[in-house]
């Protein structure tokens, strides 16, 4: 069975016919060619597929495409504006908060969602916010420090 869904991805309207068992991850990668969202485990355990749906971080591998109707989705491709990386993307680069890069989009999306909801998180809140994202390379320290750095910029009034 197919469902017609209308939603927004990175502020652009999308209208598709989707199968009931199709996931948001599949739609993003296979139909919209937004490949920054990665499939790691396919079971919601690793966070590589994290995107922001209506302001909340979600695992795209767990969201069925028919549930997208009326939703606003932001992917890692939507973070940069006018060719300029977002403050968090800039901090990740500056602080070398990535190595192989496979998990980076998920961490960026979880960190962005946190900072949108709470521009002044504590270290504990940052660790909790990224706890659903796994990385085998970095040890998390530089990731947490990058999010703290952007939060400190928010405290100073920069956005």
N, C-alpha and C positions, 0 to 999 in steps of 0.2 A: 504494500500500500504506500502511496506517495502523499506527502503533505506539502502544501504551498506555505512557505514562511517568508515573512518580511522582517528584516532586522538591519542593524547598522554595524559595520566593521570599520574601525578607525575613522568614524564620522561619515562614512560613505554608505548610502542605502544599498541593500542587497535584497533580491527576491529570488528564491530558488524553490524547486520542487525537490524534496528530499525523502528518502526511504525512512521508515520508522526506526530502523536499527542503525542508521548513520550517526556518527558522533560529530560534535563540533570540531574536534581535531581533524577528522577526515574531511569535513567541508572546508576548513581553513587551508589545509595542505593540498588536497586533491582537486578542489573545485575553484578556490579563490587564489591558489598558488602563493599563499602566504606561508612560507616554509620555515620561518623563524621559530614557530611553535613546534617543539620536538616531541616525538613519541619515544619515551624511555621504556616504561614498563607496561603501559596500556591498562593499568589497573588502579590508577590514582595513588600510587605509592611513592613516586619519585619527584613529582613536581615539574618535570621538564616541559610539560604541556600547559603550564599555568598561563591563563589569560585573565583579563578583568571583564566581568560581565555585570553590567549595572552597578559598577563601583566596587564589586567584591571579587577577590581572586578565586578562581575555580580551576579545577583540573579539566581541561577540554576533552580528555579521553573518557570522562564520566558523564558528560552532558550529551543527551540525545538531540539531534538536529531539530526535530519537531518542537522542542522546548525553546528554540531561539526566537520564536515569533515575538516581535515587539522589543527585543532586547538590544542593548548597546554593548558592543564588544570592542575591547581594545587589545591588540596584539603587540608584540615587541616592535613590529614595523610601524606602529602608530605612535611610538614614544618620541621619535625625532620629529621636529617641526622645521619646515623650510630648510632642510638639509643640515640642521644643527642637532646634535645629540642632546637628549634630555640631561638635566643636571646629574641624575643617577647614572646614566650611561657614561657621562664624562668622568664621574668619580670612579666607576669600575675600571675604566681605561687608565686613569691617572694612578690608581692604587694597585694596578695589576691584580684585580680581584677575579681574574679568570685565568685558566690555563688552556684546557682543550676547548672550552667554550660551549660544549654541548648543553650544559645545565644553565648557562648564563641567562638565556631569555626567561626562563622560569623564575630565577632569582630576581631579575629586573622587574618582572611583573608583580611578584609578591612584595618587593620593596616599594614599588610605585604605589600599589594599592594601600600599603601601610601609611606611606607619607601623605597620600591624599586624604586618608581618614584621620590621621594623627601626625601632624607635621613635627611634633616634638616627642617622639617615642624614646623611652628608656632603652638601655641595652637589652634588658630582659624582654621588653615588648618587641624589639627587633628580632631577637633570637626566636621568640614564639611565632612571629609572623613568617619567618622563613623555615620554620621547623618541618614543613611538608615538602621542602626541596632538598634533594640529595646531591652532593658533589663528591666525586672521588679524587679530585686533584688539589683543591685549594686549602682545605682545612678550615674554611669558613671565616677566619679572622679578618681577612681583607674585605670580604663581602660585608660583614657587620660594620667594619670601619667605614666603608664607602657609604652605607646607609646613614651612619652617624654623621659623616661629613656633610651630607646633603641636609640632614635635619638641622645641623648647626647653621647652615646657610639660611634656612627658613627662619631660625631664631633671629638672625640679623636683618630680616625683612626682605631678603632676596628671594626671587621665585623664578 
